[in-house]
Amino acid sequence: MANSKGASTAAWLDKLKEIEVDDINNIDWENMGSWPLPGRIVFAALVAIALLIGSYFYLISDEIDRLKAEQQRELTLKRDFESKAFRVANLEQYKDQLVEMEQSFGSLLKQLPRDTEVPGLIDDISGSALGAGLALEAIDPSTMVRTEFYNELPINIEVMGEFHEMGSFVSTVASLPRIVTLHDFNIESQENSELRMTIQAKTYQYNPEEE
């Protein structure tokens, strides 16, 4: 059996060797039926290979890219599903935490004063500036700002003095018994080698209407 296959292969190879260059150049493309059998087989194989390559690039290649995109989309959907499933499983805990946070936040809001006590606060800021050795150039309360949970009163302050004195002043104001925060400070050098600092202090008021 093996010998017959070997003989058949050798016969095909001998026939291919018999094909000369002149025979290839003189191929009759309009009468392919007259071609030798090896030539017809080789031509059919070449056509089949060309069709396979063309099918891959024009059909299969696009489908492979589409498959990869769908696989990536599947992974994204799985991650989203796992995340949502985790949140659903812990929904009751989230609700309990939300209630606890709302209660804690409400308690903190109620600790704010029901009025800003502006005169007393201005006296405290002025005393802090003088105590630090600064010259208080201006202290100007602005319009009350209403937020969702509380009211906010900005106070613009301008002082002059040395850098270390300004640091002491800021530290004292920040540690006042009332809730006071400091924002938007700016320090400029003056001709007399002193420094001028502008800074905004904010104090807060509890807004019972938002209960």
Sequence and secondary structure as in RCSB ss.txt:
>XXXX:A:sequence
MANSKGASTAAWLDKLKEIEVDDINNIDWENMGSWPLPGRIVFAALVAIALLIGSYFYLISDEIDRLKAEQQREL
TLKRDFESKAFRVANLEQYKDQLVEMEQSFGSLLKQLPRDTEVPGLIDDISGSALGAGLALEAIDPSTMVRTEFY
NELPINIEVMGEFHEMGSFVSTVASLPRIVTLHDFNIESQENSELRMTIQAKTYQYNPEEE
>XXXX:A:secstr
 HHHHHHHHHHHHHHHHH  HHHHHT  TT GGGS HHHHHHHHHHHHHHHHHHHIIIIIHHHHHHHHHHHHHHH
HHHHHHHHHHHHHHTHHHHHHHHHHHHHHHHHHHHTS SS  HHHHHHHHHHHHHHTT EEEEEEE   EE SSE
EEEEEEEEEEE HHHHHHHHHHHHTSSS EEEEEEEEEE TTS EEEEEEEEEEEE GGG 
